[in-house]
Each structure stands twice: as structure tokens, then as C-alpha cells.
């Protein structure tokens, strides 16, 4: 079921974004009097279509993109026969270069506008959830899981600076900008001393899968019971929500990570618990030979503050966040091309993106992912690769600057090369996604 929900979310998101992107091309083309022969969301085979005016509108079966067929344009269809005929007034090739440039930028512009609007709306409607750094540090700092330990963080560390700068919101600790910064580091307070913990330049590669953050850091929780599990030791002995585990078989505990660590190596047949309930201290002794957990979820009671923004502030913050995604993409590409980041670990395709949507339907996360994807698609489409909008923009810019239009044969050849490159890239990305799946790694001995 989780897989179906992930798939449904990415198909809906891509359909929205592709439809808007192609509509950007279509509207610009029609404004300048160009004939649009076909508008398709998805690639053939067609599921259904209808004709309105001169344009056929289609929904097609492969939801990984879409296209607009504009008369007199060398595109994915490679309709070279039509290009051999004399140019007609309504064709793409007959229009001034600046008009053709706007048509090719139309989809990218719409994707940028869509992404910005989504982030403005999310900021205005939901605001920000804020957990202060001081509140986390006052409660015992962080729990350092395996990924955090690999760079030198320890449970109980209190992160006081990021890249040498003070911060307020604890969630800034895991912001993408932190890991892509040059010479990134955390400054932590440990046993009364300040220590700088360097973050490796390629560390962000470890945070690409959906379970990675659970292996990094989390605010430290006290050993207070939040919810008692059914048919567990905790239920049998009468532990209640709000109780605090104070001692396990002679070992004093204060935090939930201490409870977990004590139980990991526990090999006694009987467990002795001391539990604080209000002002009362209770003792429990229970057979534990076949148990590995006490059976409760800890209480998560950090003082989360919701910060609401007026429309003006939402416009400013939402726009900043939308374009921040593009700047992060540029930084990431720079690190990949410099060799600091691995292409295989850093690139994600449809499977990786679907997993980021999550296995349950959450509309806030859906629209956040859709906004992010809209900005990424705009950036990727602007890359100067033939067969992408950016390739057309590159050739049109050359024409406008030099005054010379590249020949149709050159454009046709460039389009073919670009399509082959993109096809190979898509195959690489999809198979790269497949080989990131855990059971495939085990099957091929890649762990």
C-alpha cells in the first residue's frame, strides 16, 4: 500500500507540473500566432485525446514528461519532412528569434512561478514549526546515531554553532546548506569544552535515503512514558503514560537512549525497574528472558512554537525558499563535477523521488515536494543540453547575438544527440535508483 501511495503522489505531482510546464510553451506560442499541433501530458501511447481548434490535447500513458508540438520546430518528433517545405507565417521558424526564445522559456518560467507560489502559500498557511536550540541543549543535547558518530559527534553533545555561526532553530542543524557549505562544521559543547566537529564534504551523500535522518541525530528525550504498547511488559506490570523510568536492574537512567543501551546488552532472566509516578517511586520485578523491550513509546514534549507570517513576509520568505532550492542544486552540481560528491549517490530518479513523498498521504508534504520538484525541473530544463529547453535557449541566444541562425541540419543533429544523451541518462538514473534499494543491494552483494 505504501508503494501505491508513493507512486500515486509522484504521478499526480508530475502531471500537474508537466501540464503547467507545457501550458507555458503553448500559451506563449499562441500569443505569437504560432500553430500548436499537439499538447500532451505524458508520452505515448495515448490514453485519450480531444481536439479544440487547431490543437489536439492528449493524456498519454508514460507519466515521465510531456510535450507541445509546435509547427515548424525541430523537436522530439524530428518531423524533418515538414521542415523541407517553405516556411509558413504561423510556424515557429518564421517568427523573430526573441519570440522563439520566449516560447522556449515559457515552460521554465511557469515552473518557477508555480514553485514560488507553492512555497509562499505553504509559508502563509502553515508558518514554521520552531524548536529552539536552547530548549534542546537544556534537555541534554542530542542523541548521536551511527552517521553522527561517524563524523565525531557523541550523544549528549550540545550543538552551539553551525559553520562558526550562532543559530536559533534546531532544525537548521540538518539544513542542506550546512552540508554543501565549504569547510562545514558543528561547534559542540562537550563536558564543558567547545569542540569543532568538521563535516566531510561528501557527507550529504549519506542522507539521501528515506531512513537516513533516523541514523543521524535527534534531540535527546527523557525516559518518560508517552504511550504504552499492547501486550507488552509495560502493560503487564501496569506502567502508565507519564511515568519515568529511573533505574533498570541497578543502573540509573535519565534519558531514553540510556534505556535503549541498557536493554541492548541485557542478558538476565529478570528485570528490576524503578519508576517515578508523580512524587511516588514504584518498583517492579518481572520475568524478562524472552523480552527485548519494555514496551512503550517515549514522550516527545519539546516546546514547539508555530510562527505565523503575514502575506508580505510569506511572499518574501516563500520566494527565498523556492530560489534557495535552485542555489542548492547549483552547489550540489558543482561538488559533483569537482569530484567531491559521487554522481551515483547524489542523483535520484523517479523511485528516489517517490520515496521522498512518503508512504502516507500528507498534503503539506505533497505540496512541499511538488514545489521543490517544480524548481528542480525549471533548473534542469534550463541546462544547455540539446533536446531540453535550455538547448533551444542556447542556440537562440547564439542566433540573437551573432545574427546567424544555425542550419536545420545542425539543429536536427543536435536534437538527436541530445535525445540519445537524455535517454541514456534516464536509464542510468532509473537503474541507479533500483540499485539503491536495500534488497537489491543484498541480492547483488553491494552492502
C-alpha positions as CSV (number, residue, x, y, z in Angstrom):
1,X,0.0,0.0,0.0
2,X,2.8,2.4,0.8
3,X,4.3,1.8,-2.6
4,X,1.0,2.6,-4.3
5,X,0.6,5.9,-2.3
6,X,4.2,6.9,-3.2
7,X,3.5,6.1,-6.9
8,X,0.2,8.0,-6.9
9,X,1.8,11.1,-5.3
10,X,4.6,11.3,-7.8
11,X,2.3,10.7,-10.8
12,X,-0.1,13.4,-9.6
13,X,2.7,15.8,-8.9
14,X,4.5,15.3,-12.2
15,X,1.2,15.5,-14.1
16,X,0.5,18.9,-12.5
17,X,4.0,20.2,-13.2
18,X,4.3,18.8,-16.7
19,X,0.8,20.1,-17.6
20,X,1.7,23.6,-16.3
21,X,5.2,23.5,-18.0
22,X,3.8,22.5,-21.4
23,X,1.0,25.1,-21.0
24,X,3.7,27.7,-20.6
25,X,5.0,26.8,-24.1
26,X,1.5,26.5,-25.6
27,X,0.3,29.9,-24.3
28,X,3.4,31.7,-25.4
29,X,3.3,30.1,-28.8
30,X,-0.4,31.0,-29.4
31,X,0.2,34.6,-28.2
32,X,2.8,35.0,-31.0
33,X,0.5,33.4,-33.6
34,X,2.3,30.0,-33.8
35,X,0.3,26.9,-34.6
36,X,0.3,24.3,-31.9
37,X,-0.5,20.9,-33.3
38,X,-0.5,18.8,-30.1
39,X,-0.3,19.2,-26.4
40,X,0.4,16.1,-24.4
41,X,0.8,15.3,-20.7
42,X,2.9,12.1,-20.6
43,X,4.5,10.3,-23.5
44,X,2.7,7.9,-26.0
45,X,0.8,5.7,-26.2
46,X,-2.2,8.0,-25.8
47,X,-4.9,7.1,-23.2
48,X,-7.4,9.6,-24.7
49,X,-7.4,12.9,-26.6
50,X,-9.7,15.6,-28.0
51,X,-9.2,18.4,-30.5
52,X,-10.1,22.0,-29.7
53,X,-9.4,24.4,-32.5
54,X,-6.2,23.5,-34.3
55,X,-4.7,21.7,-31.3
56,X,-5.1,18.1,-30.1
57,X,-4.9,17.7,-26.4
58,X,-3.8,14.3,-25.1
59,X,-3.2,12.4,-21.9
60,X,-0.6,9.7,-22.5
61,X,0.4,6.6,-20.6
62,X,4.1,7.3,-19.7
63,X,3.9,9.9,-16.9
64,X,7.6,11.0,-17.1
65,X,7.2,14.1,-19.1
66,X,5.1,15.7,-21.8
67,X,5.5,17.8,-25.0
68,X,4.0,20.5,-27.1
69,X,4.3,20.0,-30.9
70,X,4.7,23.5,-32.5
71,X,4.6,23.7,-36.3
72,X,7.9,24.4,-37.9
73,X,10.1,23.5,-34.9
74,X,12.7,20.8,-34.7
75,X,11.7,18.9,-31.6
76,X,11.3,15.4,-30.2
77,X,9.1,14.3,-33.2
78,X,12.0,15.0,-35.6
79,X,9.4,15.8,-38.3
80,X,12.1,16.6,-40.9
81,X,9.7,16.3,-43.9
82,X,7.7,19.3,-42.8
83,X,10.9,21.3,-42.4
84,X,11.8,20.7,-46.1
85,X,8.7,22.8,-47.2
86,X,8.9,26.6,-47.4
87,X,8.3,28.3,-44.1
88,X,4.7,29.4,-43.3
89,X,3.8,32.5,-41.4
90,X,2.3,30.5,-38.5
91,X,5.4,28.3,-38.0
92,X,7.9,28.6,-35.2
93,X,10.9,29.0,-37.6
94,X,9.2,32.0,-39.2
95,X,9.0,34.1,-36.1
96,X,11.7,36.5,-34.8
97,X,14.3,34.9,-32.5
98,X,13.2,36.9,-29.4
99,X,9.6,35.4,-29.8
100,X,11.0,31.9,-30.2
101,X,13.2,32.5,-27.1
102,X,10.2,33.5,-25.0
103,X,8.3,30.4,-26.2
104,X,11.2,28.1,-25.2
105,X,11.5,29.8,-21.8
106,X,7.7,29.7,-21.3
107,X,7.7,26.3,-19.5
108,X,10.6,27.2,-17.3
109,X,9.1,30.5,-16.3
110,X,5.8,28.8,-15.4
111,X,7.6,26.1,-13.3
112,X,9.4,28.9,-11.4
113,X,6.2,30.8,-10.8
114,X,4.5,27.6,-9.7
115,X,7.3,26.7,-7.3
116,X,7.4,30.2,-5.8
117,X,3.6,30.3,-5.4
118,X,3.6,26.9,-3.6
119,X,6.2,28.0,-1.2
120,X,4.5,31.3,-0.5
121,X,1.2,29.5,0.1
122,X,2.9,26.9,2.4
123,X,4.6,29.7,4.4
124,X,1.4,31.7,4.7
125,X,-0.9,28.8,5.6
126,X,1.3,26.6,7.8
127,X,4.0,29.0,9.0
128,X,7.1,27.4,10.6
129,X,7.5,24.9,13.4
130,X,10.3,26.0,15.6
131,X,12.2,24.1,18.2
132,X,14.8,26.3,19.8
133,X,18.4,25.2,20.1
134,X,18.5,26.3,23.7
135,X,15.5,24.1,24.6
136,X,17.2,21.0,23.0
137,X,20.5,21.8,24.8
138,X,18.8,22.4,28.2
139,X,17.2,18.9,27.9
140,X,20.5,17.1,27.4
141,X,21.6,17.9,23.8
142,X,21.5,15.3,21.0
143,X,21.4,11.6,20.6
144,X,24.1,10.7,18.1
145,X,23.2,7.7,15.9
146,X,25.7,5.9,13.7
147,X,26.0,8.6,11.0
148,X,26.6,11.3,13.6
149,X,29.1,9.1,15.4
150,X,31.0,8.6,12.1
151,X,31.9,12.3,12.0
152,X,32.8,12.5,15.7
153,X,29.5,13.6,17.3
154,X,28.6,12.0,20.6
155,X,25.3,11.5,22.5
156,X,25.0,14.4,25.0
157,X,26.8,16.9,22.7
158,X,25.1,20.3,22.6
159,X,25.4,21.9,19.2
160,X,26.0,25.7,19.8
161,X,27.2,26.9,16.3
162,X,26.9,25.8,12.7
163,X,29.8,26.7,10.4
164,X,31.0,29.1,13.0
165,X,27.7,31.0,13.2
166,X,25.2,31.1,16.0
167,X,21.7,29.8,15.3
168,X,18.3,29.6,17.0
169,X,16.2,26.9,15.2
170,X,17.4,23.4,16.0
171,X,16.2,22.2,12.6
172,X,18.9,24.4,11.0
173,X,21.3,21.6,12.1
174,X,20.1,19.4,9.2
175,X,19.6,22.0,6.6
176,X,21.0,21.1,3.2
177,X,23.0,24.4,3.1
178,X,25.0,23.2,6.1
179,X,26.3,20.0,4.3
180,X,27.0,21.8,1.0
181,X,29.0,24.6,2.5
182,X,32.8,24.7,2.2
183,X,34.6,23.6,5.3
184,X,31.3,22.9,7.1
185,X,31.4,22.1,10.8
186,X,29.5,21.9,14.0
187,X,30.7,23.5,17.2
188,X,29.6,21.5,20.2
189,X,29.7,21.8,23.9
190,X,31.0,18.6,25.4
191,X,31.8,18.2,29.1
192,X,32.2,22.0,29.5
193,X,34.5,22.3,26.5
194,X,33.8,23.7,23.0
195,X,34.9,21.3,20.2
196,X,34.7,21.8,16.4
197,X,33.4,18.8,14.5
198,X,34.3,19.0,10.8
199,X,31.6,17.8,8.4
200,X,33.1,15.9,5.4
201,X,32.4,17.5,2.0
202,X,30.6,14.4,0.8
203,X,28.6,13.7,4.0
204,X,25.3,14.7,2.3
205,X,25.5,11.5,0.3
206,X,24.7,9.6,3.4
207,X,21.4,11.5,3.9
208,X,19.8,10.7,0.6
209,X,17.6,7.7,1.6
210,X,14.3,8.0,3.5
211,X,15.7,6.4,6.7
212,X,19.0,8.3,6.8
213,X,17.9,11.0,9.2
214,X,16.9,8.4,11.8
215,X,20.5,7.3,11.7
216,X,21.9,10.8,12.2
217,X,20.8,12.9,15.2
218,X,17.7,13.6,17.2
219,X,17.0,15.8,20.3
220,X,17.6,13.8,23.4
221,X,14.4,12.6,25.2
222,X,14.0,11.9,28.9
223,X,12.9,8.3,29.8
224,X,9.3,9.4,30.3
225,X,6.5,7.1,29.0
226,X,4.3,8.6,26.3
227,X,2.3,5.6,25.2
228,X,2.2,2.0,26.5
229,X,2.2,-0.7,23.9
230,X,-0.4,-3.5,23.8
231,X,0.6,-7.0,25.1
232,X,3.9,-5.7,26.4
233,X,5.9,-6.0,29.6
234,X,4.9,-2.4,30.3
235,X,1.2,-3.2,30.1
236,X,1.6,-6.3,32.2
237,X,3.2,-4.6,35.1
238,X,0.9,-1.5,34.9
239,X,3.3,1.2,33.7
240,X,1.3,4.3,32.8
241,X,1.7,7.3,30.5
242,X,3.7,10.0,32.3
243,X,5.7,7.5,34.4
244,X,9.5,8.0,34.2
245,X,11.9,5.1,34.2
246,X,14.6,5.9,36.7
247,X,16.5,2.7,37.2
248,X,16.9,-0.6,35.3
249,X,18.4,-3.5,37.4
250,X,20.6,-1.3,39.4
251,X,21.6,1.1,36.6
252,X,20.3,4.7,36.9
253,X,18.8,6.1,33.7
254,X,17.6,9.6,32.8
255,X,17.3,9.6,29.0
256,X,15.6,7.2,26.6
257,X,18.9,6.4,24.8
258,X,20.2,5.1,28.1
259,X,17.2,2.8,28.4
260,X,17.8,1.5,24.9
261,X,21.6,1.0,25.5
262,X,20.9,-0.8,28.8
263,X,18.4,-3.2,27.2
264,X,20.7,-4.0,24.2
265,X,23.1,-5.9,26.3
266,X,20.6,-7.2,28.9
267,X,21.0,-10.9,29.5
268,X,19.3,-11.5,32.8
269,X,16.2,-13.6,33.2
270,X,14.5,-11.0,35.5
271,X,14.4,-7.2,35.1
272,X,14.0,-4.8,38.1
273,X,12.6,-1.4,37.3
274,X,12.3,1.7,39.5
275,X,9.6,4.1,38.1
276,X,8.7,7.6,39.2
277,X,5.0,8.3,39.2
278,X,4.3,11.9,40.3
279,X,6.0,12.1,43.7
280,X,5.9,8.3,44.3
281,X,8.7,5.8,43.5
282,X,7.5,2.4,42.4
283,X,9.4,-0.8,42.0
284,X,8.6,-3.7,39.6
285,X,10.3,-7.1,39.1
286,X,9.3,-9.1,36.0
287,X,10.5,-12.2,34.1
288,X,12.4,-10.8,31.0
289,X,14.1,-13.8,29.4
290,X,12.1,-13.6,26.1
291,X,11.7,-9.9,26.0
292,X,14.0,-7.3,24.4
293,X,11.9,-4.1,25.1
294,X,9.9,-2.7,28.0
295,X,7.1,-1.8,25.5
296,X,6.4,1.9,25.5
297,X,7.0,5.0,23.3
298,X,8.8,7.9,24.9
299,X,7.1,11.2,25.5
300,X,8.1,13.8,22.9
301,X,7.2,17.0,24.6
302,X,9.5,19.7,23.2
303,X,8.0,23.1,23.2
304,X,7.4,23.6,19.5
305,X,6.4,27.1,18.5
306,X,4.4,27.8,15.4
307,X,5.5,31.0,13.8
308,X,2.8,32.6,11.6
309,X,3.6,35.1,8.9
310,X,1.5,37.8,7.2
311,X,1.2,37.8,3.4
312,X,4.1,40.2,2.8
313,X,6.5,38.2,4.9
314,X,5.2,35.0,3.4
315,X,5.9,36.4,-0.1
316,X,9.5,37.3,0.9
317,X,10.3,34.0,2.7
318,X,8.5,31.8,0.2
319,X,10.3,33.3,-2.7
320,X,13.6,33.0,-0.8
321,X,13.0,29.3,-0.1
322,X,12.0,28.5,-3.6
323,X,15.1,30.0,-5.1
324,X,17.2,28.5,-2.3
325,X,16.4,25.1,-3.8
326,X,18.0,26.2,-7.1
327,X,21.1,27.6,-5.4
328,X,21.5,24.3,-3.5
329,X,21.2,22.4,-6.8
330,X,23.9,24.6,-8.3
331,X,26.2,23.9,-5.3
332,X,25.5,20.2,-5.5
333,X,26.3,20.0,-9.2
334,X,29.5,22.0,-8.6
335,X,30.6,19.4,-6.0
336,X,29.6,16.5,-8.3
337,X,31.7,17.9,-11.2
338,X,34.6,18.6,-8.9
339,X,34.5,15.0,-7.7
340,X,33.7,15.9,-4.1
341,X,30.3,14.2,-4.4
342,X,29.5,11.0,-6.2
343,X,27.1,11.1,-9.1
344,X,25.7,7.7,-8.3
345,X,25.0,8.5,-4.6
346,X,23.7,12.1,-5.2
347,X,21.4,11.6,-8.2
348,X,17.8,10.4,-7.6
349,X,15.2,9.4,-10.2
350,X,11.5,8.5,-10.0
351,X,12.0,5.8,-7.4
352,X,14.1,8.0,-5.1
353,X,11.7,11.0,-5.5
354,X,8.6,8.8,-4.9
355,X,10.2,7.6,-1.6
356,X,10.7,11.2,-0.6
357,X,6.9,11.8,-0.8
358,X,6.4,9.1,1.9
359,X,4.2,6.1,2.3
360,X,1.2,8.0,3.7
361,X,-0.6,10.9,2.1
362,X,0.2,14.2,3.7
363,X,-1.0,17.2,1.8
364,X,1.5,19.6,3.3
365,X,4.4,17.3,2.4
366,X,2.9,16.6,-1.0
367,X,2.8,20.3,-1.9
368,X,6.2,21.0,-0.4
369,X,7.7,18.2,-2.6
370,X,5.7,19.5,-5.6
371,X,7.1,23.0,-5.1
372,X,10.6,21.6,-4.7
373,X,10.3,19.4,-7.8
374,X,8.9,22.4,-9.8
375,X,12.0,24.4,-9.0
376,X,14.3,21.5,-9.8
377,X,12.5,20.9,-13.1
378,X,13.0,24.5,-14.0
379,X,16.7,24.3,-13.2
380,X,17.2,21.0,-15.1
381,X,15.3,22.2,-18.1
382,X,17.5,25.3,-18.4
383,X,20.7,23.3,-18.7
384,X,22.2,23.9,-22.2
385,X,21.6,20.3,-23.4
386,X,20.0,19.8,-26.9
387,X,16.5,18.4,-26.6
388,X,15.9,20.3,-23.4
389,X,14.5,23.8,-23.4
390,X,18.0,25.0,-22.3
391,X,19.4,23.6,-25.5
392,X,17.0,25.6,-27.6
393,X,17.7,28.7,-25.5
394,X,21.4,28.3,-26.1
395,X,21.0,28.1,-29.9
396,X,18.5,31.0,-29.9
397,X,20.8,33.1,-27.8
398,X,23.7,32.4,-30.2
399,X,21.4,33.5,-33.1
400,X,20.4,36.7,-31.4
401,X,24.0,37.6,-30.5
402,X,25.7,36.6,-33.8
403,X,22.8,37.3,-36.2
404,X,23.3,33.9,-37.8
405,X,20.8,31.1,-37.4
406,X,22.2,27.5,-37.1
407,X,21.2,25.4,-40.0
408,X,18.2,22.9,-39.8
409,X,20.7,20.0,-40.3
410,X,22.8,21.2,-37.4
411,X,19.7,21.6,-35.2
412,X,18.4,18.2,-36.2
413,X,21.7,16.5,-35.4
414,X,22.0,18.3,-32.1
415,X,18.4,17.3,-31.2
416,X,19.2,13.6,-32.0
417,X,22.4,13.7,-29.9
418,X,20.6,15.4,-27.0
419,X,17.8,12.8,-27.1
420,X,20.2,9.9,-27.0
421,X,22.1,11.5,-24.2
422,X,18.9,12.1,-22.2
423,X,17.7,8.6,-22.8
424,X,21.0,7.1,-21.6
425,X,20.9,9.5,-18.6
426,X,17.4,8.4,-17.8
427,X,18.3,4.7,-18.0
428,X,21.3,5.4,-15.8
429,X,19.3,7.3,-13.2
430,X,16.5,4.6,-13.0
431,X,18.9,1.7,-12.7
432,X,20.9,3.8,-10.1
433,X,17.6,4.2,-8.2
434,X,17.0,0.4,-8.4
435,X,20.5,-0.4,-7.1
436,X,19.9,1.9,-4.1
437,X,17.0,-0.3,-2.9
438,X,18.1,-2.4,0.1
439,X,17.0,-5.8,-1.1
440,X,18.7,-5.3,-4.5
441,X,21.9,-4.3,-2.7
442,X,21.8,-7.6,-0.7
443,X,20.9,-9.6,-3.8
444,X,24.0,-8.4,-5.6
445,X,26.2,-8.2,-2.5
446,X,26.5,-4.4,-2.7
447,X,26.2,-3.7,1.1
